[in-house]
Amino acid sequence: MDISAIKTLDRLVEILDCFTLEEPAWSLAELSVRLKAPKSTLHRLLTALETHRILRRDPDDKRWRLGYRLVTWGSSAAGSTILRDLAKPVLRDLMLASGETAILTVYHNHEVFCIDICETPQPVRLRMEIGSRRPAHAGASSKALMAYLPQAEIEAIIHESGLPRLWSNTITDPPELRRDLARVVEQGYAISLEETDAGAWGVATPVCDQRGRVVAAVGLAGPATRYGPEKVQQWVSLCRKAAGEIRELIS
């Protein structure tokens, strides 16, 4: 790689580093000031990043934001063996503290994948397999991931993959699903009861990286016979603690 290519790569990284949870959107003029770079040069680089879906330009306010491709990369990184190895003791502690099965999931291409699980020893429990995948619109772990996707990706899931009914309480109405996902973001957690399986409940929270991007979800699941509204906040608190511990491990 020649020197000019290295400098271009360095500049691209500098651009991406500007986008944080606190400052998610930038105008061309703001980036020019921040990076002390000519607008013409920046515009060329921003357009190239947009072409590859790494950045996107909002058609309304004309500001630049992170694109969906970074979400895909983040999910792929989260699904690696390294993450599973790092998170394994956290999942075990979560299972022991709650007495329920702990699950680690990631999003990819309109689906949610279970990348690790720590089953409760209780004889009555929800059974899942590592590597199993489910639609993004149903179940606590799925909604804890879908809720934080770019709006365009959420709409693509709704219109391209549809909202098939998996069990009695699966949300199949797009407006209702949008409202439920908004609640997930507002509350910081997702819950479900018989959305994917008969007699099963779930609670899940997003796992963020150090830049605030959601890369995975950590959740609990069990039989409805052990479900109760009074237990939800306890489970949410345990999942949030686990998500924070995983975030520190992957930083």
C-alpha positions as CSV (number, residue, x, y, z in Angstrom):
1,M,0.0,0.0,0.0
2,D,1.5,3.3,-1.0
3,I,1.7,6.4,1.2
4,S,-1.3,8.2,-0.4
5,A,-3.5,5.2,0.1
6,I,-2.5,5.0,3.8
7,K,-3.2,8.6,4.2
8,T,-6.7,8.2,2.7
9,L,-7.4,5.2,5.0
10,D,-6.3,7.3,8.0
11,R,-8.6,10.1,6.9
12,L,-11.5,7.7,6.5
13,V,-11.0,6.4,10.1
14,E,-10.8,9.9,11.4
15,I,-14.2,10.6,9.7
16,L,-15.8,7.6,11.2
17,D,-14.4,8.3,14.7
18,C,-16.4,11.6,14.7
19,F,-19.7,9.7,14.8
20,T,-20.4,8.9,18.5
21,L,-23.5,8.3,20.6
22,E,-23.2,12.0,21.8
23,E,-22.7,13.3,18.3
24,P,-24.4,11.0,15.8
25,A,-24.9,13.4,12.9
26,W,-22.6,15.9,11.2
27,S,-22.9,18.4,8.4
28,L,-20.1,18.7,5.8
29,A,-19.2,22.1,7.2
30,E,-19.0,20.8,10.8
31,L,-16.8,17.9,9.7
32,S,-14.5,20.3,7.7
33,V,-14.0,22.4,10.9
34,R,-13.6,19.4,13.1
35,L,-11.0,17.6,10.9
36,K,-9.4,20.8,9.5
37,A,-10.0,19.4,6.0
38,P,-11.2,21.0,2.7
39,K,-14.9,20.5,2.1
40,S,-14.2,19.2,-1.5
41,T,-11.9,16.4,-0.2
42,L,-14.3,15.5,2.6
43,H,-17.3,15.4,0.3
44,R,-15.5,13.0,-2.0
45,L,-14.7,10.7,0.9
46,L,-18.2,11.0,2.4
47,T,-19.8,10.1,-0.9
48,A,-17.5,7.1,-1.3
49,L,-18.5,5.9,2.2
50,E,-22.2,6.4,1.3
51,T,-21.8,4.3,-1.8
52,H,-20.7,1.4,0.4
53,R,-23.5,2.1,3.0
54,I,-20.9,2.9,5.6
55,L,-22.4,6.4,6.0
56,R,-25.8,7.8,4.9
57,R,-27.0,11.3,4.2
58,D,-30.3,12.2,5.7
59,P,-32.6,13.4,2.9
60,D,-34.3,15.9,5.2
61,D,-31.6,17.6,7.2
62,K,-28.7,16.7,4.8
63,R,-26.6,15.6,7.8
64,W,-24.4,12.5,7.7
65,R,-24.9,9.5,9.9
66,L,-23.5,6.0,10.3
67,G,-24.9,3.6,7.8
68,Y,-26.4,0.1,8.1
69,R,-23.2,-1.7,6.9
70,L,-21.5,-0.8,10.2
71,V,-24.4,-2.5,12.0
72,T,-23.7,-5.6,10.0
73,W,-20.0,-5.4,10.7
74,G,-20.7,-4.9,14.4
75,S,-23.0,-7.9,14.6
76,S,-20.4,-10.0,12.8
77,A,-17.8,-9.0,15.2
78,A,-20.1,-9.6,18.1
79,G,-20.8,-13.1,16.8
80,S,-17.2,-14.1,16.8
81,T,-15.7,-16.8,19.0
82,I,-13.9,-14.1,21.0
83,L,-17.2,-12.5,22.1
84,R,-18.7,-15.9,23.1
85,D,-15.6,-16.8,25.1
86,L,-15.5,-13.4,26.9
87,A,-19.3,-13.4,27.6
88,K,-19.5,-17.1,28.7
89,P,-18.8,-16.4,32.4
90,V,-21.2,-13.5,32.4
91,L,-24.0,-15.6,31.0
92,R,-23.2,-18.3,33.6
93,D,-23.5,-15.6,36.4
94,L,-26.7,-14.3,34.9
95,M,-28.2,-17.8,34.9
96,L,-27.2,-18.4,38.5
97,A,-28.5,-15.1,39.7
98,S,-31.8,-15.4,37.9
99,G,-32.3,-19.2,38.0
100,E,-33.4,-19.0,34.3
101,T,-31.7,-19.7,31.0
102,A,-29.4,-16.9,29.8
103,I,-29.0,-16.1,26.0
104,L,-26.7,-14.1,23.9
105,T,-27.9,-13.1,20.4
106,V,-26.8,-11.0,17.4
107,Y,-28.6,-9.6,14.4
108,H,-27.7,-10.3,10.8
109,N,-29.7,-9.9,7.5
110,H,-33.2,-9.7,8.9
111,E,-32.7,-12.5,11.5
112,V,-31.5,-12.9,15.0
113,F,-29.0,-15.6,15.8
114,C,-28.3,-17.3,19.2
115,I,-24.5,-17.4,19.6
116,D,-24.4,-18.7,23.1
117,I,-26.7,-20.0,25.8
118,C,-26.4,-21.1,29.4
119,E,-29.3,-23.3,30.4
120,T,-30.8,-23.3,33.9
121,P,-30.6,-26.7,35.6
122,Q,-34.3,-26.5,36.5
123,P,-36.2,-29.4,34.9
124,V,-38.8,-27.1,33.3
125,R,-37.0,-24.7,31.0
126,L,-37.0,-23.1,27.6
127,R,-34.9,-25.0,25.1
128,M,-32.8,-23.2,22.5
129,E,-29.8,-24.3,20.4
130,I,-26.6,-22.3,19.7
131,G,-26.8,-21.2,16.1
132,S,-30.6,-21.2,16.0
133,R,-32.1,-18.2,14.2
134,R,-35.4,-16.4,14.5
135,P,-37.2,-13.5,12.8
136,A,-36.2,-10.1,14.1
137,H,-39.8,-9.0,15.1
138,A,-40.7,-11.6,17.7
139,G,-39.3,-12.4,21.1
140,A,-37.5,-10.2,23.6
141,S,-34.0,-10.8,22.4
142,S,-35.0,-10.2,18.8
143,K,-36.8,-6.9,19.6
144,A,-33.9,-5.7,21.8
145,L,-31.8,-5.8,18.6
146,M,-34.4,-4.7,16.0
147,A,-35.4,-1.6,18.0
148,Y,-31.9,-0.1,17.6
149,L,-31.5,-0.7,13.9
150,P,-31.7,2.2,11.5
151,Q,-35.3,3.1,10.6
152,A,-34.7,2.1,7.0
153,E,-33.6,-1.4,8.0
154,I,-36.6,-1.8,10.3
155,E,-38.9,-0.9,7.4
156,A,-37.0,-3.3,5.1
157,I,-37.6,-6.1,7.6
158,I,-41.3,-5.3,7.8
159,H,-41.9,-5.0,4.1
160,E,-39.4,-7.6,2.7
161,S,-39.4,-10.3,5.4
162,G,-42.9,-9.7,6.7
163,L,-44.2,-10.3,10.2
164,P,-45.2,-13.9,10.3
165,R,-47.1,-15.2,13.4
166,L,-44.9,-17.6,15.4
167,W,-47.3,-18.0,18.3
168,S,-50.4,-16.4,19.9
169,N,-48.9,-13.1,20.9
170,T,-46.5,-12.5,17.9
171,I,-46.9,-8.8,16.8
172,T,-47.9,-9.0,13.1
173,D,-49.3,-5.5,12.7
174,P,-46.6,-3.0,11.5
175,P,-47.9,0.1,13.4
176,E,-48.1,-2.0,16.6
177,L,-44.6,-3.3,16.1
178,R,-43.2,0.2,15.5
179,R,-44.8,1.3,18.8
180,D,-43.4,-1.6,20.7
181,L,-39.9,-1.0,19.3
182,A,-40.2,2.6,20.3
183,R,-41.0,1.5,23.9
184,V,-38.0,-0.8,23.8
185,V,-35.7,2.2,23.0
186,E,-37.5,4.4,25.6
187,Q,-37.2,1.7,28.4
188,G,-33.9,0.2,27.4
189,Y,-35.2,-3.4,27.5
190,A,-37.7,-5.7,25.7
191,I,-40.1,-8.3,27.1
192,S,-42.2,-10.9,25.4
193,L,-44.8,-13.5,26.5
194,E,-45.7,-16.3,24.1
195,E,-44.5,-14.4,21.1
196,T,-42.3,-17.3,19.8
197,D,-43.2,-20.4,21.8
198,A,-46.2,-21.7,23.7
199,G,-45.9,-20.9,27.4
200,A,-42.6,-19.0,27.1
201,W,-41.5,-15.5,28.2
202,G,-38.3,-13.5,27.6
203,V,-36.6,-10.4,28.8
204,A,-33.6,-8.8,27.1
205,T,-31.4,-5.7,27.0
206,P,-29.0,-4.5,24.3
207,V,-25.2,-4.9,24.6
208,C,-23.4,-1.8,23.4
209,D,-19.8,-1.3,22.5
210,Q,-17.7,1.6,23.8
211,R,-19.1,4.0,21.2
212,G,-22.7,3.2,22.1
213,R,-23.5,1.0,19.1
214,V,-25.7,-2.1,19.8
215,V,-23.8,-5.2,18.8
216,A,-25.7,-7.9,20.7
217,A,-28.5,-8.6,23.1
218,V,-28.3,-10.5,26.4
219,G,-31.5,-12.0,27.8
220,L,-33.3,-14.5,30.0
221,A,-36.1,-16.9,29.0
222,G,-38.2,-19.4,30.8
223,P,-41.6,-21.0,31.1
224,A,-44.7,-18.9,31.8
225,T,-45.4,-20.8,35.0
226,R,-42.5,-18.8,36.5
227,Y,-43.4,-15.5,34.9
228,G,-44.8,-12.6,36.9
229,P,-44.9,-8.8,36.3
230,E,-43.2,-8.3,39.7
231,K,-40.2,-10.3,38.5
232,V,-39.7,-8.4,35.2
233,Q,-37.8,-5.5,36.8
234,Q,-35.5,-7.9,38.7
235,W,-34.7,-9.8,35.4
236,V,-34.2,-6.5,33.6
237,S,-31.8,-5.3,36.3
238,L,-29.8,-8.5,36.0
239,C,-29.7,-8.3,32.2
240,R,-28.5,-4.7,32.3
241,K,-25.8,-5.7,34.7
242,A,-24.7,-8.5,32.4
243,A,-24.8,-6.2,29.3
244,G,-22.5,-3.7,31.1
245,E,-20.1,-6.4,32.1
246,I,-19.9,-7.7,28.5
247,R,-19.4,-4.1,27.2
248,E,-16.4,-3.8,29.5
249,L,-15.0,-7.1,28.3
250,I,-15.2,-6.2,24.6
251,S,-13.8,-2.7,25.0
